[in-house]
Amino acid sequence: MFTNRRLIAFGVATLAGLTTLLPAVASKPVPKTIVGCVFNGGFVSSDGYDIRPMDANGKDVDLRRFEGHQVTIRGDLLPGDAFILKNPPADSGPCRIMRPAGK
Protein backbone atom coordinates (compact mmCIF):
# COMPACT_ATOMS: atom_id res chain seq x y z
CA MET A 1 0.00 0.00 0.00
CA PHE A 2 1.27 3.48 -0.90
CA THR A 3 1.63 6.06 1.83
CA ASN A 4 1.56 9.76 1.07
CA ARG A 5 5.34 9.93 1.38
CA ARG A 6 5.85 7.03 -1.06
CA LEU A 7 3.30 8.46 -3.47
CA ILE A 8 5.05 11.84 -3.48
CA ALA A 9 8.46 10.16 -3.97
CA PHE A 10 7.04 8.11 -6.85
CA GLY A 11 5.58 11.25 -8.45
CA VAL A 12 8.85 13.17 -8.16
CA ALA A 13 10.85 10.26 -9.61
CA THR A 14 8.39 9.90 -12.49
CA LEU A 15 8.49 13.62 -13.26
CA ALA A 16 12.30 13.64 -13.14
CA GLY A 17 12.40 10.72 -15.55
CA LEU A 18 10.02 12.39 -17.99
CA THR A 19 11.95 15.66 -18.05
CA THR A 20 15.08 13.82 -19.19
CA LEU A 21 13.15 12.55 -22.21
CA LEU A 22 12.03 16.00 -23.30
CA PRO A 23 14.19 17.78 -25.92
CA ALA A 24 16.35 20.66 -24.75
CA VAL A 25 14.49 23.33 -26.72
CA ALA A 26 16.67 26.19 -25.48
CA SER A 27 19.80 24.66 -27.01
CA LYS A 28 18.38 24.03 -30.48
CA PRO A 29 19.28 26.38 -33.36
CA VAL A 30 16.64 29.01 -34.11
CA PRO A 31 16.25 30.19 -37.74
CA LYS A 32 16.74 33.98 -37.81
CA THR A 33 17.36 36.95 -40.04
CA ILE A 34 19.36 39.63 -38.24
CA VAL A 35 20.15 43.16 -39.39
CA GLY A 36 23.08 44.96 -37.84
CA CYS A 37 26.34 46.78 -38.44
CA VAL A 38 29.97 45.73 -38.61
CA PHE A 39 32.31 47.55 -36.21
CA ASN A 40 35.95 46.56 -35.68
CA GLY A 41 35.29 43.40 -37.70
CA GLY A 42 32.47 42.30 -35.36
CA PHE A 43 28.74 42.16 -36.05
CA VAL A 44 26.41 44.13 -33.77
CA SER A 45 22.66 43.51 -34.25
CA SER A 46 20.29 46.46 -34.57
CA ASP A 47 19.09 45.76 -31.01
CA GLY A 48 22.64 45.92 -29.62
CA TYR A 49 23.78 42.30 -29.35
CA ASP A 50 27.27 41.19 -30.39
CA ILE A 51 26.66 38.24 -32.72
CA ARG A 52 29.40 35.83 -33.84
CA PRO A 53 28.68 34.72 -37.46
CA MET A 54 30.21 31.34 -38.33
CA ASP A 55 30.26 29.08 -41.38
CA ALA A 56 28.81 25.55 -41.39
CA ASN A 57 32.13 24.21 -40.02
CA GLY A 58 31.97 26.49 -36.97
CA LYS A 59 34.71 28.80 -38.26
CA ASP A 60 34.27 32.56 -37.65
CA VAL A 61 33.25 34.52 -40.77
CA ASP A 62 35.50 37.48 -41.58
CA LEU A 63 33.25 40.54 -41.93
CA ARG A 64 36.00 43.18 -42.15
CA ARG A 65 35.11 43.97 -45.77
CA PHE A 66 31.74 45.25 -44.47
CA GLU A 67 33.33 47.58 -41.88
CA GLY A 68 30.97 50.49 -41.10
CA HIS A 69 28.16 48.97 -43.18
CA GLN A 70 24.74 47.66 -42.32
CA VAL A 71 24.53 43.94 -43.07
CA THR A 72 21.71 41.39 -43.11
CA ILE A 73 22.59 37.83 -42.12
CA ARG A 74 20.37 34.75 -42.39
CA GLY A 75 20.95 31.49 -40.59
CA ASP A 76 20.58 29.69 -37.27
CA LEU A 77 21.05 31.41 -33.91
CA LEU A 78 22.68 29.22 -31.26
CA PRO A 79 23.22 29.72 -27.52
CA GLY A 80 25.95 32.26 -26.75
CA ASP A 81 24.87 34.47 -29.67
CA ALA A 82 26.74 32.26 -32.15
CA PHE A 83 25.17 32.36 -35.60
CA ILE A 84 25.61 29.76 -38.38
CA LEU A 85 25.20 31.53 -41.73
CA LYS A 86 23.01 29.90 -44.39
CA ASN A 87 23.59 32.64 -47.00
CA PRO A 88 26.38 35.17 -47.59
CA PRO A 89 25.91 38.47 -45.70
CA ALA A 90 23.96 41.11 -47.66
CA ASP A 91 25.39 44.66 -47.60
CA SER A 92 22.76 47.41 -47.17
CA GLY A 93 25.08 50.41 -47.29
CA PRO A 94 26.62 52.58 -44.57
CA CYS A 95 25.42 52.21 -40.97
CA ARG A 96 23.11 54.90 -39.70
CA ILE A 97 23.77 54.13 -36.03
CA MET A 98 27.38 54.01 -34.91
CA ARG A 99 28.03 51.82 -31.87
CA PRO A 100 31.31 50.00 -31.47
CA ALA A 101 31.31 46.29 -30.64
CA GLY A 102 31.70 45.25 -27.01
CA LYS A 103 28.62 46.95 -25.51
N, C-alpha and C positions, 0 to 999 in steps of 0.2 A: 504494500500500500504506500502511495506517495504522501509524504508530509508536505507542508507548505515550503519548508526549506529545500527539500529535494526537488519539488516542482519548480521553484525559482532557479535552482542550480541547473536543472535540465533545460529550462527556457533560455538561460544565459548561454549555456554551451551550444544549444541549437542556433541561436542568433549569431554567435561568434563563428560558427561553422559556415553559416550561410553568407556572411559578409566576406569570407575569404573566396567564395565562388563568384562574387560580383566583380565585373570588370572595373579597373581603376580608371574611371572616366577622366579624372583630372590630369592624368598623364598621357592621354591620347592626343595625337596631333589634331589641331583645329584648322580647317581650311579658312584662309583669310586673304583679304586684299588690304594692304596698308599703304597709306600715303605719308610721306615724310621728307626730310631733307638730309643731305649728306654734309656733315661737318667733321673736319679732321679725319676723313676716311671712314667715319662711323655713321650709321643710319639712325636718325632720331624721328620717331613717328610724330604725326601732327598733334597727338595728344601728349607728347613729351616723354615717351618711353624710348630708351636705348635698345634697339633691336639688333640682333646679330645674324645677318643673312648668311646662309651656308648653302653649298651645293648638295646634291644627293649623296655624296660621299662624306658629308659632315665637315668639309673644308670651308673655311671662311671665304666669302666672296669679296673680292677687292672692288670697292666702290669709289676709289680715289678719282676716277675719271669723271664722276658726277659731283665733285666737290662744289658746294654752294648751290646745288640744284635740287629742285623738288623731284622726287622719284616715287613711282608706284611699283610696289612689289606684290607678287601673288605667290602663294604657297601655303605651307602648313606651319602654324605657330605651335611651338613646343614649350614645355616648362622652362623657366629661366630666360624667357624672351628670345630663345633661339628660333630661327625661321628658316625652313628648308624651301628654297626657291623652286617653283615649278616652271616659271617663265623668266626670261631675262628682264632686268629692271627697265622700266619705261621712264625716260626723261621728260619732265613737264616744264622745263625752263628754270630760270633762277628762283631761288627761295624767296618768299615774301616775308617770312618770319625768321629772324636770325637768332638761333640759340645753340651754343656750342654743346657738343656731346658731353656726357658726364654730369647730368643734372643733379 
